[in-house]
Amino acid sequence: MSTTANVRLRSTEAADAPIIRTLKKGTAVEVSASSGDRLKVSVPSLGLTGWVHRDYVAEGTTAALVAPAQSAAPKAAPALKAAKPSPPKLRTQPAPGNPIRDPVYGSCDCPYDYARNGSRCGGRSAYSRPGGREPVCYYE
């Protein structure tokens, strides 16, 4: 299952709930519950869980959620191709300038963190302000 457009991931099923993040079109999601026109989804690639509008999840999601017993017979697995060996990775640490951790909600240590109201911290973060604490936010 995936999103069909850019969609806001919210903390609760309410339409005016704080926005956790905006998911890009095609983001893979797993549906775990529904409430009215909202679906509770988890985003494995980001490690986030929240609520999105039902209209912005790929077709087939709601049918699988509502009637799992009525699913069609399983399809045959596609034939596997011989995998090409991938070249060894030489870099063991991410490139300089990449975030050192995932964003934190409710804290403004790093510019990519989120404030309690759901907005990005940006220039209000401790990392961006001169003096005081100096958190490590990026690989050097």
Disulfide bonds with the S-S distance in Angstrom:
Cys108-Cys121 2.08
Cys110-Cys137 1.92
